[in-house]
Amino acid sequence: MKLTTINTGLFKLDGGAMFGVVPKQLWTKKNPPDNNNMCTWAMRCLLIESGNRKILVDTGIGNKQDAKFRSHFEPHGADTLLKSILQNHLTPEDITDVLLTHLHFDHSGGALFRNGAGQAVPTFPNATYWSCRTHYDWAIQPNPREKASFLKENFVPLMDADRIKFIDESPGQLVDWIEGIKIRFAYGHTEAMMLLHVPVGEQTLVYCADLIPSAHHVGMPWVMAYDIRPLVTMEEKSRLLEEAVENNYLLFFEHDPKVEAATLKRNERGRIVVDETFSLEERFGV
């Protein structure tokens, strides 16, 4: 199994929203904000190549939205989804599966693009797109808190084109998916978000999505204000961190602007903290 980081660019989000109840004097040391209190974050996706399958996990923000929308989040940087795919000697036609951990715009926006006629069409024409029925229904009828994050043009055309398959939900359990990959469902950030457990050699890499969006969020109180159920996030994060230390998991961070992945350890006070940080290229020579 070959794992490759797919960088889709950077964007900005309010520091207070990303760090929740953590005081600004603490989080500014981790990710310094600009004059508008906005911090820079990555949109880091994952490519998994196994057998005949080429699986893409999440798709970044895409480029369908208008200038006004983009001005709120300031997407920037040299990397794009398609550029990164091509740099890995693949084309969009080569991707066989696209798993969308959840349907917030910064995770699903690149799933479709607008063609010359202005229609939203699948970016990956030969791929099966994977979601979860509970989460999809949640996104179709969003609550007021999340409504701005669920842009229907990012996923309804996939359903209309019969391109989405649903993974069976099983709260509290790891669900077998494909190529030995298992799915963990989480309910603190949004309803039925999916995290991947990917076997790599003798270890497991966990694609943390927005349960632990960055290495900074390993600390227990570091929970985003975006989360619909922050106390549930803390419970889910605690379980995952305990497993990660016990089993030496590799955690992959979707939004950390600098750290791709890390291992964890207990410090002298018994707290779980980041140990070694690394990129997939450094770790696996990809």
C-alpha atoms as one frame of an Amber mdcrd trajectory, in Angstrom:
protein
   0.000   0.000   0.000   1.411   3.373  -1.063   0.432   6.556   0.791   1.008
  10.007  -0.688   0.144  13.442   0.633  -2.017  15.476  -1.731  -1.698  19.171
  -0.932  -4.596  21.257  -2.256  -3.557  24.676  -0.993  -3.943  26.844   2.084
  -6.798  28.911   3.452  -7.607  31.069   6.472 -10.002  30.603   9.363 -10.615
  32.670  12.464  -8.174  31.701  15.204 -10.766  31.916  17.955 -13.080  29.592
  16.055 -10.321  27.075  15.424  -9.073  27.006  19.013 -12.348  27.381  20.903
 -11.985  28.077  24.629  -8.180  28.118  24.565  -6.990  31.671  25.420  -5.580
  33.686  22.535  -2.324  34.272  24.387  -1.752  30.518  24.175  -2.866  29.689
  20.653  -1.084  32.639  19.034   2.169  30.904  19.950   1.054  27.878  17.938
  -0.395  29.562  14.846   0.126  33.347  14.762  -2.880  35.203  13.277  -2.911
  38.094  10.844  -4.340  41.517  11.674  -7.867  40.153  11.185  -7.333  37.304
  13.665  -7.196  34.821  10.786  -4.793  31.873  10.901  -3.442  29.932   7.932
  -4.400  26.276   7.603  -3.654  23.461   5.181  -6.138  21.411   3.175  -4.110
  18.206   3.116  -5.649  15.192   1.420  -4.397  11.631   1.137  -3.869   9.335
  -1.826  -3.924   5.597  -1.110  -2.747   3.244  -3.856  -3.463  -0.429  -3.266
  -3.792  -3.047  -5.977  -5.857  -1.554  -8.772  -7.398   1.066  -6.542  -6.327
   4.679  -6.291  -8.254   6.156  -3.387  -8.406   9.878  -2.670  -9.460  11.020
   0.806 -11.133  14.462   0.757 -10.747  17.054  -1.990 -10.062  20.490  -0.480
 -12.046  23.622  -1.215 -12.089  23.448  -5.022 -12.580  26.483  -7.245 -16.346
  26.603  -7.926 -17.178  29.362  -5.463 -17.405  33.038  -6.355 -14.970  35.763
  -5.342 -17.102  36.904  -2.401 -17.133  33.436  -0.853 -13.420  32.956  -1.430
 -12.651  36.334   0.156 -13.943  35.027   3.488 -11.365  32.219   3.519  -8.559
  33.565   1.311  -7.499  30.321  -0.390  -3.895  30.694  -1.478  -0.634  28.885
  -2.146   0.901  27.188  -5.155  -0.727  23.788  -4.587  -4.057  22.685  -6.027
  -5.835  19.354  -6.030  -5.314  18.668  -9.729  -1.740  19.941  -9.725  -0.864
  17.559  -6.906  -2.587  14.640  -8.646  -0.653  15.328 -11.844   2.624  15.712
  -9.960   2.147  12.132  -8.811   1.965  10.977 -12.439  -1.777  10.387 -12.283
  -4.747  11.947 -14.012  -8.251  12.528 -12.631  -9.377   9.547 -14.715  -7.036
   7.272 -12.721  -8.768   7.837  -9.385 -11.073   4.907  -8.589 -12.534   6.019
  -5.249 -13.052   9.325  -3.439 -13.918   9.150   0.241 -15.366  12.357   1.670
 -14.854  12.312   5.431 -17.678  14.849   5.689 -19.317  17.373   3.404 -18.094
  20.699   4.773 -16.893  22.875   1.902 -13.174  22.621   2.700 -13.346  18.836
   2.463 -15.743  18.289  -0.443 -15.365  21.380  -2.644 -12.954  19.753  -5.075
 -15.206  16.748  -5.675 -16.807  18.585  -8.617 -15.806  21.360 -10.985 -17.747
  23.599 -13.331 -17.452  22.681 -17.001 -17.656  25.105 -19.902 -21.438  25.141
 -19.654 -21.283  26.093 -15.987 -22.479  22.678 -14.801 -20.963  21.035 -11.722
 -19.548  17.699 -12.886 -17.400  15.095 -11.096 -13.716  15.985 -11.004 -12.871
  12.289 -11.095 -15.021  10.832 -13.885 -14.298   7.177 -13.186 -14.437   7.289
  -9.396 -17.003   6.062  -6.935 -17.630   8.744  -4.320 -18.182   7.484  -0.764
 -20.162   9.107   2.037 -22.472   8.025   4.864 -26.265   8.177   4.596 -26.707
   9.720   8.050 -24.199  12.451   7.301 -25.522  13.078   3.793 -29.047  13.557
   5.125 -27.631  15.871   7.803 -25.945  17.963   5.108 -29.052  18.129   2.929
 -31.078  19.610   5.795 -28.408  21.478   7.772 -28.871  23.059  11.149 -28.383
  26.855  11.342 -24.962  26.439  12.971 -23.510  24.439  10.074 -25.577  25.731
   7.167 -22.806  27.942   5.779 -20.419  24.976   5.688 -22.669  22.686   3.639
 -22.762  23.953   0.050 -25.114  21.692  -1.863 -23.360  22.294  -5.179 -20.451
  20.325  -3.704 -22.374  17.079  -3.320 -25.983  17.101  -4.601 -24.832  16.788
  -8.261 -22.970  13.625  -7.250 -26.167  12.149  -5.888 -28.157  13.278  -8.913
 -25.625  11.516 -11.131 -25.827   8.341  -9.004 -22.136   8.617  -8.171 -22.313
   8.285  -4.364 -22.204   5.051  -2.401 -22.843   4.988   1.318 -20.713   3.238
   3.918 -22.780   1.501   6.576 -22.651   3.460   9.813 -21.703   1.716  13.057
 -21.139   4.101  15.988 -18.436   3.017  18.411 -16.975   0.379  16.114 -14.392
   0.213  13.362 -16.117  -0.650  10.099 -14.356  -2.660   7.387 -14.252  -0.756
   4.083 -11.938  -1.665   1.196  -8.287  -2.716   0.842  -8.031  -3.417   4.571
  -9.002   0.156   5.471 -11.334   0.627   8.429 -13.689   3.524   9.136 -14.298
   5.178  12.522 -17.411   7.341  12.891 -17.273  10.521  14.968 -20.124  12.787
  16.071 -18.589  15.753  17.871 -17.515  17.907  14.937 -20.513  17.052  12.781
 -22.913  14.150  12.432 -21.237  10.861  11.411 -17.893  12.163  10.172 -15.625
   9.357   8.944 -12.002   8.852   9.968  -9.814   6.288   8.214  -7.563   3.658
   9.787  -5.113   2.702   7.056  -2.747  -0.284   7.482   0.812   0.584   6.550
   3.390  -2.102   7.269   3.080  -3.091  10.926   1.424   0.187  11.865  -1.830
   2.059  11.345  -2.140   5.566   9.972  -5.236   7.438  11.142  -6.596  10.184
   8.906  -7.945  12.419  11.663 -10.087  14.760   9.537 -11.616  17.394  11.855
 -11.568  15.368  15.059  -7.932  16.388  15.480  -7.378  18.895  12.664  -3.809
  19.781  13.631  -1.027  18.718  15.965  -2.019  21.659  18.169  -5.406  20.036
  18.779  -3.959  16.938  20.454  -4.326  18.737  23.793  -7.673  17.828  25.347
  -9.162  21.360  25.759  -8.087  22.342  22.227 -11.448  21.824  20.524 -12.805
  23.910  17.663 -15.724  26.259  18.254 -17.109  24.919  14.959 -17.891  21.556
  16.586 -21.575  20.932  17.154 -20.945  18.759  20.228 -17.621  19.818  21.797
 -17.922  17.513  24.809 -18.458  14.576  22.468 -15.372  15.668  20.528 -13.372
  15.497  23.751 -14.640  11.989  24.488 -13.913  10.788  20.945 -10.510  12.410
  20.943  -9.626  10.887  24.315 -10.467   7.382  23.054  -8.452   7.828  19.885
  -5.436   9.279  21.691  -5.371   6.404  24.184  -5.508   3.899  21.313  -2.831
   5.808  19.429  -0.366   5.667  22.314  -1.099   2.019  23.039  -0.820   0.924
  19.405   1.747   3.443  18.145  -0.624   4.885  15.567   0.557   7.448  13.066
  -1.811  10.434  13.074  -2.286  12.355   9.816  -3.401  15.989  10.213  -5.556
  17.487   7.477  -5.311  21.146   8.485  -1.969  21.629  10.232  -0.044  24.185
   8.137   3.325  22.595   8.955   2.960  19.115  10.449   1.699  16.327   8.204
   1.801  13.494  10.682   3.012  12.525  14.130   3.337   9.827  16.738   2.292
  10.371  20.348   3.700   9.679  23.808   2.906  10.274  27.458   4.959  13.013
  29.046   6.299  13.020  32.579   2.923  14.325  33.831   1.040  11.478  32.182
  -0.482  13.644  29.461  -0.592  12.490  25.859   1.479  14.803  23.685   3.000
  14.868  20.220   6.239  12.904  20.002   7.829  12.610  16.547   6.573  14.705
  13.628   7.219  13.778  10.011   5.959  13.849   6.444   4.856  10.720   4.619
   7.763  11.189   2.238  10.221  11.238   5.130   8.621   8.232   6.785   8.006
   6.008   3.801  10.251   7.437   1.109   7.344   8.190  -1.203
